[in-house]
């Protein structure tokens, strides 16, 4: 079925599959973002993917702007990644012992990201951030952590925290099962607020172990840092001997080969990575200055371990992906396509008279149903989510698969074509009109 005429009634198999899944798994999914809770309706069940397209179990084809939530920067089933996986799987799937492929992937990361001198591979972005925070506390001997509202760093207890009543007030748990004790050492501030950060350090500077942030936020929609904010983060962490952790699980190798930190000038002590680093397979990594990383067991005393860390299939896919990104960099092409898409979506919203703002950094993009500008969660939380839900389903019925939440970034891949972008813009014009 073509991307322009997906029949909204032709999802019977997905509906039946979801009914089955709900009997077997909480909410019928293994990650909440897949449940379509923000837009209503039944999630699609995917049969296969190829290039820039997803195919559901009912046979419908969609232009994919999720890319497995970021990893598929080269598109689905890139031939070099598939070939690397085939070679790896012929030798086995897991050894629980060192391989040369782990060292190769570590070398590629260290070569690409100047702030990283040593790296430890793990199995997820959550593991990476959890481990980096533990390392920061272990190295500094301090307890407090600063994070920013709307930044997502995985489902670590100390990070599932809502903001306190003022900038420098300790956070409170925002999920059942997270104890007050787990959250009491976390300060939650507004992203892009240098004033909040100044106040937090003025009150708690000698107790703050680290500041963790997304250098470009992707989990309240795309929000870029201001120059003033970048400067304040670098300056204050250095002044108070706190560590800066850049969570580049989403942005690493996506916005530039050296990550978002190389674009915006953040100077992190530790960096967390995932998604693209594994070429679509489960993987994470954290790294930084050698003097810090040498504090991790068995070199040092900060404990971290993982049975499947450095899995041979994940390292094979990651090495192939990073090799292609270095030898055949797609970033100019991604910039061209993404700018074309952003301009087209903006025109569609203007034509429909929809209050909106567009935020884009490289191949990450969000159309906010809010006049903007969006600098923090304070503004993002005011978006018209009901209108977004109507827009989402109108696009879906026209064969365009966008993120199922107003607060998620869409991703353009190197496999998208100008024709895909133009078809998306045409679908968006119709969807905007129907969503009004």
C-alpha positions in Angstrom: 0.0 0.0 0.0 1.4 3.4 -0.9 2.4 6.0 1.6 -0.4 8.3 0.6 -3.4 6.1 1.0 -3.2 4.1 4.1 -6.7 2.9 4.9 -7.5 3.9 8.5 -9.8 0.8 8.7 -6.9 -1.6 7.6 -5.4 -2.0 11.0 -7.4 -5.0 12.2 -4.4 -7.2 12.8 -2.7 -4.5 14.9 -5.8 -4.1 17.0 -6.0 -7.8 17.6 -2.3 -8.0 18.4 -2.7 -5.2 20.9 -5.6 -6.9 22.6 -3.4 -10.0 23.0 -0.4 -8.0 24.2 -2.5 -6.2 26.9 -3.2 -9.6 28.5 0.5 -10.4 28.6 2.4 -7.2 29.3 1.6 -4.0 31.4 -0.3 -1.8 29.0 0.5 -4.2 26.2 4.0 -2.7 25.6 7.5 -3.0 26.9 8.1 0.7 27.0 5.4 3.4 27.7 6.3 5.5 24.6 4.9 2.8 22.4 1.5 2.7 23.9 0.0 5.8 22.0 -1.2 7.0 25.4 -0.7 10.7 24.4 -2.7 10.4 21.2 -5.2 7.7 21.9 -6.0 4.7 19.7 -4.2 1.5 19.1 -0.5 1.3 18.4 0.7 -0.2 15.2 2.5 -3.6 15.3 5.4 -3.6 13.0 6.3 -6.5 10.7 9.5 -5.1 9.1 11.4 -2.0 8.1 13.5 -1.0 5.2 15.4 2.2 4.5 13.1 5.1 5.5 10.0 2.9 5.8 8.1 0.9 8.3 5.6 -1.8 7.3 2.9 -2.9 9.8 1.4 -6.4 10.2 -1.6 -5.3 8.1 0.7 -4.5 5.1 0.6 -0.7 5.4 3.7 1.3 4.6 4.7 4.4 6.5 7.5 7.0 6.0 9.3 6.6 9.4 10.4 9.6 11.4 11.0 7.7 14.6 13.9 5.6 13.5 13.6 3.4 16.6 13.6 6.7 18.6 16.9 7.8 17.1 19.4 5.0 16.4 18.6 4.5 12.7 20.5 7.5 11.4 21.5 5.4 8.3 18.0 4.1 7.8 16.7 0.6 8.4 18.7 -2.5 7.2 21.7 -0.5 6.0 23.7 -3.1 4.0 27.0 -2.6 5.9 25.3 -2.9 9.3 23.4 -6.1 8.2 26.6 -7.6 6.8 28.5 -6.9 10.0 25.7 -8.6 12.0 25.7 -11.6 9.8 29.5 -12.0 10.2 29.2 -11.6 14.0 26.3 -14.0 14.5 28.1 -16.7 12.6 30.6 -16.7 15.4 28.2 -16.7 18.3 25.8 -14.3 20.2 27.4 -13.8 23.6 30.6 -14.8 25.4 30.8 -13.1 28.7 34.5 -12.5 27.9 36.5 -9.7 26.1 36.5 -9.3 22.4 38.5 -7.1 20.0 35.3 -5.6 18.7 34.7 -3.9 22.1 38.1 -2.2 21.9 37.4 -1.2 18.3 34.1 0.5 19.3 35.8 2.2 22.3 38.5 3.5 19.9 35.9 4.9 17.6 34.1 6.7 20.4 37.3 8.1 21.8 38.4 9.3 18.4 35.1 11.0 17.7 34.4 12.7 21.1 37.4 14.8 22.3 36.1 14.9 25.9 36.2 11.1 26.1 39.6 9.5 27.0 38.3 6.2 28.3 35.0 4.5 27.9 32.9 1.7 29.5 30.3 -0.1 27.4 27.0 -1.1 29.0 23.6 -2.3 27.6 21.3 0.7 27.7 21.2 4.5 28.1 19.7 4.1 31.5 22.6 2.0 32.6 25.0 4.6 31.2 23.5 7.6 33.1 23.1 5.6 36.3 26.7 4.6 36.2 28.0 8.1 35.3 26.1 9.5 38.2 27.5 6.9 40.6 31.0 7.6 39.3 30.5 11.4 39.7 29.5 10.9 43.4 32.3 8.4 44.0 34.9 10.8 42.5 33.7 13.9 44.3 32.6 12.5 47.6 29.4 14.6 47.2 25.8 13.6 47.1 23.7 16.2 45.3 22.8 16.0 41.6 21.4 18.8 39.5 19.0 17.9 36.6 16.6 19.9 34.5 12.9 19.6 34.1 11.9 18.0 30.8 15.3 16.3 30.4 15.0 12.5 30.4 18.0 10.4 31.5 16.4 6.9 31.8 14.4 5.4 34.6 16.9 5.7 37.3 15.2 6.3 40.7 17.1 9.4 41.5 16.2 10.9 38.1 12.4 10.2 38.3 12.0 13.4 40.2 9.6 16.4 40.0 10.8 19.9 40.6 10.6 21.4 44.1 8.8 24.7 44.9 11.8 26.9 44.1 14.9 26.7 42.0 17.1 25.3 44.8 14.6 23.1 46.5 15.2 19.3 46.5 13.0 17.3 44.3 10.2 14.9 45.2 9.5 11.5 43.6 7.2 11.5 40.6 6.7 7.8 40.2 5.3 5.3 42.7 8.1 3.0 43.9 10.7 5.9 44.0 11.4 6.7 47.6 11.9 10.1 49.2 15.4 8.9 50.1 16.2 8.2 46.4 15.1 11.7 45.3 16.3 13.8 48.2 19.7 14.3 46.7 18.4 15.7 43.3 17.8 19.3 42.5 15.4 19.9 39.5 15.9 23.3 37.7 14.5 24.9 34.6 16.5 24.2 31.5 18.1 27.3 30.0 17.8 29.1 33.3 21.2 30.5 34.2 19.5 32.2 37.2 18.3 28.8 38.6 21.7 27.3 38.2 23.4 30.3 39.9 21.0 30.0 42.8 21.5 26.3 43.2 25.2 26.6 43.3 25.2 29.5 45.6 23.1 27.5 48.2 24.5 24.0 47.6 27.8 24.4 45.7 30.0 22.4 48.0 27.5 19.5 48.1 26.8 19.2 44.3 28.6 16.2 42.7 27.4 16.8 39.2 25.1 18.5 36.8 23.5 16.2 34.2 21.7 17.5 31.1 20.8 16.8 27.5 23.0 19.3 25.5 20.0 19.5 23.1 16.8 18.3 24.7 14.8 15.7 22.8 12.3 14.6 25.4 10.1 17.7 25.8 10.4 18.2 22.1 13.6 19.7 20.6 14.9 22.5 22.8 18.4 24.0 22.1 20.6 25.5 24.8 21.2 29.3 24.8 24.7 30.6 24.7 24.3 32.1 28.2 23.1 28.7 29.6 26.1 26.8 28.1 28.5 29.4 29.5 26.9 29.2 32.9 27.0 25.4 33.0 30.6 25.3 32.1 31.6 28.1 34.4 29.7 27.1 37.5 30.7 23.4 37.4 34.3 24.3 37.1 34.1 27.0 39.9 32.6 24.6 42.4 34.5 21.5 41.3 31.4 19.7 40.3 31.3 17.4 37.3 29.3 18.0 34.1 27.6 15.0 32.6 26.4 15.5 29.0 23.7 12.9 28.3 24.2 12.3 24.5 22.3 9.1 24.4 20.0 10.8 21.8 22.3 13.4 20.3 25.6 11.5 20.2 26.6 11.0 16.5 23.2 12.4 15.5 23.9 16.1 15.5 27.5 15.8 14.6 30.2 13.2 14.7 31.5 14.7 17.9 28.1 15.0 19.4 26.0 18.0 20.4 28.8 19.1 22.9 31.0 19.8 19.9 28.3 22.0 18.3 27.3 24.1 21.3 30.6 24.2 23.3 29.7 22.2 26.4 32.8 21.0 28.2 31.7 17.8 30.0 33.7 15.7 32.4 31.6 12.6 31.6 29.5 11.8 28.5 26.8 9.1 28.2 26.0 7.5 24.8 23.6 5.0 23.4 21.2 4.5 20.4 23.5 5.2 17.4 26.5 3.8 19.2 24.8 0.4 18.9 23.5 0.8 15.4 20.0 -0.1 16.5 20.9 -2.9 19.0 20.7 -2.5 22.8 23.9 -0.7 23.9 25.0 2.2 26.1 28.3 3.7 27.0 29.8 6.3 29.4 33.2 7.9 29.2 35.3 10.9 30.1 38.6 11.9 31.4 40.9 9.0 32.1 41.5 10.1 35.7 37.8 9.7 36.4 37.2 6.5 34.4 40.1 4.8 36.2 38.0 5.0 39.4 35.6 2.4 37.9 36.0 -1.3 39.0 38.4 -3.1 38.5 40.8 -0.2 38.1 39.2 1.7 41.0 36.5 1.2 43.6 33.3 2.5 42.0 31.2 -0.6 41.2 29.6 -1.3 37.8 29.2 -4.5 35.9 27.0 -6.1 33.2 26.7 -9.6 31.9 25.9 -8.5 28.3 28.0 -5.3 28.3 29.9 -5.2 25.0 27.7 -7.8 23.4 29.3 -9.0 20.1 26.3 -8.3 18.0 25.8 -4.8 19.4 29.5 -3.9 19.0 29.4 -5.2 15.4 26.4 -3.0 14.5 27.9 -0.1 16.4 31.3 -0.4 14.7 29.7 -0.6 11.2 27.5 2.4 11.9 30.2 4.6 13.2 32.5 3.5 10.4 30.0 4.6 7.8 29.3 7.9 9.6 33.0 8.7 9.5 33.8 7.5 6.0 30.6 8.6 4.3 29.3 11.4 6.6 25.6 12.1 5.9 25.4 15.3 7.9 25.1 17.8 5.0 22.4 15.6 3.4 20.6 15.4 6.7 20.8 19.1 7.2 19.3 19.7 3.7 16.5 17.3 4.1 15.6 18.4 7.6 15.6 22.1 6.7 13.3 21.3 3.8 11.0 19.3 6.1 11.0 22.1 8.8 10.1 24.8 6.2 7.3 22.6 4.8 5.8 21.9 8.2 6.0 25.5 9.1 4.2 26.5 5.9 1.5 23.9 6.5 0.8 25.2 10.0 0.7 28.8 8.8 -1.7 27.9 6.0 -4.0 26.2 8.6 -3.7 29.1 11.0 -2.4 26.9 13.7 -0.5 28.5 16.6 2.9 26.8 16.3 6.7 27.0 16.5 9.3 24.9 14.9 12.4 23.8 16.7 15.2 22.0 14.8 18.8 21.2 15.4 20.3 19.2 12.6 18.1 16.1 11.9 16.1 16.4 15.1 12.9 18.4 14.8 9.7 19.2 16.7 6.6 21.1 15.5 5.1 22.5 18.7 1.5 23.5 18.8 2.4 26.6 20.8 3.4 30.0 19.4 6.8 29.7 21.2 9.6 30.2 21.6 10.2 27.1 23.6 13.2 27.4 25.9 12.1 25.0 28.8 9.5 22.6 30.1 7.6 25.7 31.4 6.6 26.7 27.8 6.6 23.2 26.3 4.0 22.0 28.8 1.5 24.6 27.5 1.3 23.0 24.0 -2.1 22.0 22.5 -1.8 18.3 22.9 -5.3 17.6 21.7 -4.6 19.3 18.4 -1.3 17.3 18.2 -3.2 14.0 18.6 -5.6 14.9 15.7 -2.6 15.9 13.6 -0.8 12.7 14.4 -3.6 10.4 13.4 -4.3 12.4 10.2 -0.7 11.9 9.2 -0.8 8.3 10.1 -3.8 7.8 7.8 -1.7 9.3 5.1 1.2 7.0 5.6 3.5 9.2 7.8 4.7 7.8 11.1 5.6 10.6 13.4 6.4 10.3 17.2 3.2 9.6 19.1 3.7 12.5 21.6 4.0 16.3 21.3 7.0 16.0 23.5 9.2 13.7 21.4 11.6 14.7 18.6 11.3 13.3 15.1 14.3 12.1 13.3 15.3 12.3 9.7 17.6 9.5 8.4 20.1 9.4 5.6 17.7 6.9 3.8 15.0 9.6 3.4 14.7 11.1 -0.1 13.5 14.5 -1.3 10.4 12.6 -2.5 9.7 11.3 1.0 10.1 14.8 2.4 7.7 16.3 -0.2 5.2 13.6 0.4 5.3 14.3 4.1 4.8 18.0 3.6 1.8 17.3 1.4 0.3 15.0 4.0 1.0 17.6 6.7 -1.0 20.2 4.8 -4.0 18.0 4.8 -3.5 16.8 8.4 -3.2 20.4 9.6 -6.5 21.3 8.0 -8.2 18.3 9.5 -6.7 18.9 13.0 -8.0 22.5 13.2 
